[in-house]
Amino acid sequence: MTSVLYDAPGPKAKRRNVIFSVIFFLLLALLLWWMWRALDEQGQLAWKLWKPFTEEQAWTTYLLPGLADTLKAAALSMVIALPLGAVFGIARLSDHRWVRVAAGAVVEFFRAIPVLLLMLFANEFYARSTDVSSDDRPLYAVVTGLVLYNASVLAEIVRAGILALPKGQTEAAQAIGLRKGQTMASVLLPQAVTAMLPAIVTQLVVIVKDTALGGVMIGFTELLNARGTLAANYANVIPSFIVVAVIFIVLNFLLTSFASWLEGRLRRSKRSTGAVLGAEDVEELNAAEIGGSYGTGAEK
């Protein structure tokens, strides 16, 4: 049995795949066993180091407030960066050269600067040129850096997604008299969203993780920064890193799971729901229509 993309594996290939899978899981089990043994030898698996995570104070005082700040910064960045990226991505496809060049310059400029540098610059800008309080400044700086960088990356994703569509879509829209704005809003963007969704979700995951940069460099009280305070009080550095890593994994898993569900829903909604009729079905429908018309005429 063959597919459009690949040939189905034969008996030898199946045996080879099984052998490779067994070797991989054995190596993974060996790695996990080595890590467990190393942690045990260093006393990092002692119950006194993990006990704080079973108590309310460690969560309500440190981890949950840090998680709330992480989600706040990530949510604000997503809400601002997504439409901003879409605007600049569409602007890069404009027929007007001055719009296209200006949008391209902005996108390439902010895409080339590390997001950490943008956060540091924004923090200094808010400190020296605005009246933003010192308590709110780290949040403003983190959101500003994330928005500037990720909006430029999302702009390229939007542009690439639209350009990937067949040219026939644009030509068909123009043939029925749609203007370029109508073609973009009604024809191209709805189709491109499904293709762009995996790349967009990947960038949203990056936003969630990059909030930690603000905690390390500018004192933003996000999850990783809160972990440092917790570890200083309970002297459990390695366990706190592991717990925070698990929290980040769960957050990103929930985000990608929601995106997968949304992508599947969008794909299903775009499928045709009409049945394909054969010649016999068409003849039966025609006969029924003719009979119905005769019946109507007789009644009249």
N, C-alpha and C positions, 0 to 999 in steps of 0.2 A: 504494500500500500504506500503510495507516494502522496506528498502534499505539494502545494504550490511553492512553499519555501524550502522544503528539505525532503530527503528520502527517508522513509521509515527505516529504523535500524534493523538489520538482520540478526540471526542467532549469534554470530560472533560479536557483533557490536553490542548486543544486549548483555552478553557475558562480560565483555570488557567494561561496560558501564557499571555493572554490578560490582566488579572487582574494584574499580576506581572509587565507587561509593563506600564500599567497606573500608578501604584504605583511608579515605578521608575521615570517616567517623572514628576510626581507631586513632588517627593522629589527633583529632579534636579531643577525644577522651583522654589521650596522653597529656595534651597541653593543659586541660582542665585539672587533671590529677596533679601535675607539676605545680600549677598555681596554688592549688589547695594545700599541697605539702609545704610550699614556701611560706604561705601565710600562716600555717599552723606552727612551723618552726620559729617564726618571728613573734608568735603570741598574738597575731591579729585576729584569730578566731575565738579569743576568750570571750566569755559571755558578758563580762563587765564592759567591754567595748561596744557591744551590740545592744545591750539592755536599754540605753537611752532612747532608742528608736521604738521601743515598746511602751514608752511613757508619753503622756500628753504634752509635757512641757517642751520637749525637743521639737515637736511639730508645731505647736501653737506659738512658740516664742521665736523659732528660727526658720524651719523649713517652709511652713505654709505661708508666712508673710513674704519670704523670698520667692516662692512659687507664684504668689499673687502679683508681685512686681514683674516677674518674668513674663507672665501671661499678659499683663497690662502693656508692657513695652512691645511685645510681639504683636498683640492685637492692633494697637495703634499703628505700628509700622505696616502691617498688612493692609489695613483699611486705607491708608494713604498711598502706599506704594503701588497697589494693584491698579487703581484708576489712573494714577500718574504714569505708570509704565505703559498702560494701554494708550493714553493720549500721545506720548512721545513715540511709541511704536507706530501708530497710525500716521503721525506727523512725518515720520521718516519715509513714508510712502506717498507723500503729497505730490501733486503735480507742480506746485509752486516751488521753485528751486530755493528761494530764500527760507521757506519754512523747512524744507528737507535738510538744508545745510545747517541751519541753526539747531534743529532737533538732533541731528547727528553729532554736532560738536558737543552739545550738553551730555548726550548719552556716552560718547567715547571718553569725555573728560572724567565723569564721575565713575565710570566703569573701570578706569585705569588706576584709581586711587584706592589703597587698602581701606576697608571699612573702619579699622581701628584708628587710622589717621583722621578720617572724617569725624569720628566721635571725639577725638582729642581736640580737633580744631573747633568743633561745635561747642564743646565745653568751655574753651577759652573765649569764644565769641560771646556766649551767653554771660560769662563772668565779667567781661570787660565792656560790653557794648549794650547790654540790656538790663532790665530791672528784675530778671528772673531770680527768685530766691535760691539760696544755696541748697535748700532741701529738694527743690524741684529741678534744679539744674542737671543733675546726672540723668534723670529720666528724659528731659528734653534733648540732651546731647546724644543719648543712645538712640532715641527715635529718629532724630535728624540724620545721624550717620547711617542707620539702617535704611531709611527711606531713600536717601540720595543714591546709595550704592545699589540697593535691590530694585529700585524703580528703573535704573538704567539697564540692569540685566533683564528685567521683565519686559522692557521695551524691545530688546532684541528678540526675546522669545515670541512676543506678539508679532513682530515684523516677519520673523522666519515662519511662523505658523500661517500667516496670511499668504506669503509668497509660495508656500508649499501647496496651496490649492490649485487645481487645474485652471488654466486661463479661460477655459470654456465657461466657467461659472460667471466670470466678469463679463464675458462677451454675451452670454445669454441674458444677463441682467440689463446690459446696455441695449440689447435688441428689443426688449419690451419697454424701453423708455425710462428706466431708472437712472437717476443722477448718481454721481460717484458716492455722495454721502449716503444715499439710500441703499446703494449696492453694498457699501461697507457694513451698514448697520443691519440690513435685512438678509443679506446673502452670505457675505464672506465671514464676518465675525461669528455668527452662530455655528458655522461649520468648522471654523478654525479652533473654537474653544475646546472641543473634544480632543483634537490633536495636540493642543498646547497644554492640556490639563496635567499630564505627568511631569512636564518640565516646570510648570508653575508650582506644583506641589513640592517638588524638589527645592525650589527657591524659598518657599514658605518654611520648609524644614530648616533651611540655612538661617532664616531670620530668627527662628526660635533658639537655635544653638548660639548664634552670634550675640545674643543678649548677654551672654556670659563675659564677653570682652569688656563691656561696660563695668561689670563688677570687679574685674581684675585691675583695670587701669584708672577708672575715674570714680570708684567708690559707689557705684550704683548697687543698691541693696537687692540684687536679684538672687536666684537660687544658689549659685555657686559662691557668691559672697556670703550669704547666710550660712552656708556649709562651713566656711572658714571660721566664723564666729562660734558655731556649734563645736567644731573640732578643737578649738582653743579651750573651750570650757570643759569638754568631756575627754580630751586627749585621745580621740579616736579618728585619726586622720584617714587611714585607709578605709575603714568601714563607712565613714561619711562620704568619701568619694564614690564608693560602690553604690550606696543608697541614692545619691544624687544622679549617678549615671543611669540607674534603673528608672528614676523618675523621668529623665529626659527621653529614655527609650519608650516609655509608656506614652508620653505626650506625642512624640513623633509618630508612634504606631497608630494612635487614635486619629491623628491628622491624615496620615496616608490611607487609613481604612475608610475614613469619611470621603476622601477624594476618590478612592476606587469605587465606592458605592455611587457617588455622584456621576462619575464617568460612565458606569454601567447604565445608570438611569438615563443619562443624556443619549447614549447610543441606542437604547431600547426605544426612546421616544422618537428617534429619527428613522426607525425602520418602518417600512411600508406595512400597513395592516391589511391591505387588500389581498384577496386570494387570486391566484392565477387560474383563469378559466380556460378550459379546453373547448374544442369545436363543438362537442356535444352539449356542453353547458350553455354555450352561446345560442345554439339552435333552440334549446328548451326555453331560454329566456325570451327569445324572439317570438316563439310560438305562444308563450304566456301573454306577452304584450299584445300580440295580434288578437288572441282570444279575448283579452280584456277590452280591447277597443271595439270588437264586434259586440260584446255584451253591452257596452255602454251605448252603442248606437241603437241596439234593439230596445233598450230601456227608453231611449228618447223617442 
